[in-house]
Amino acid sequence: MDYQVVWTESAQEDLKQIVNFIATDDPVAAERFGLGLVDHFEQASLQPWSGRKVPEANIEELRELIYSPYRIIYEIMDGQKLVYVIRVWHAARGEPKID
């Protein structure tokens, strides 16, 4: 059964900032990248446990997928069949703040 995907405010803001940054040079590429990232994450709604555990947190339900060079960090709420996208974080920025 598919899981419902919920984008937190932090993740929405992260994605918005990424797309806006790319758009300063190439608006078409920015839109393509943003849509590609969202599409890439849709696999989590089909197999949410397929992402790896976030290494710095070591919490079973906290997972990430890579859409190079970004980490899509999410939390699985198995009982409710929900996946919360928590952050979209550039890998070079160090560890993200996860609330």
Buried (B, 14 or more C-beta within 10 A) or exposed (E): EEBEBBBBEBBEEBBEEBBEEBBEEEEEEBEEBBEEBBEBBEEBBEEBEEBEBBEEBEEEBBBBBEBEEBBBBBBBBEEEEBBBBBBBBBEEEEEBEBE
